[in-house]
Amino acid sequence: MNEKLRNSVHSINAKINSLTQRMEALKTQNSTLTDEIQALKGQLIEYSQNESQFKETLDKLNNDLNLANKQIIEFSQGPTGRSVEEIDELVKEIDYCIEQLKK
């Protein structure tokens, strides 16, 4: 019976040692994962800040593009040249000049 008791105690000690080692390994793994989580949180903050900057830049560029489009539209809708009256006057002047040259 004494031998059986020793075997049981030895078996229990082996299981305790095994579980202790496993617990230490899990603590180490947990610590590593916690450090990794902190590093990833830092990256997430950095990416969020970059995203905000990119959004601001994009908004500014979109505003600049809209302004440029408005200027192009205003320019294209502006006076396209001379009015009909001015063209008629110029044609009359050209005709007069041609008549003077013929003389």
Buried (B, 14 or more C-beta within 10 A) or exposed (E): EEEEEEEEEEEEEEEEEEEEEEEEEEEEEEEEEEEEEEEEEEEEEEEEEEEEEEEEEEEEEEEEEEEEEEEEEEEEEEEEEEEEEEEEEEEEEEEEEEEEEEE
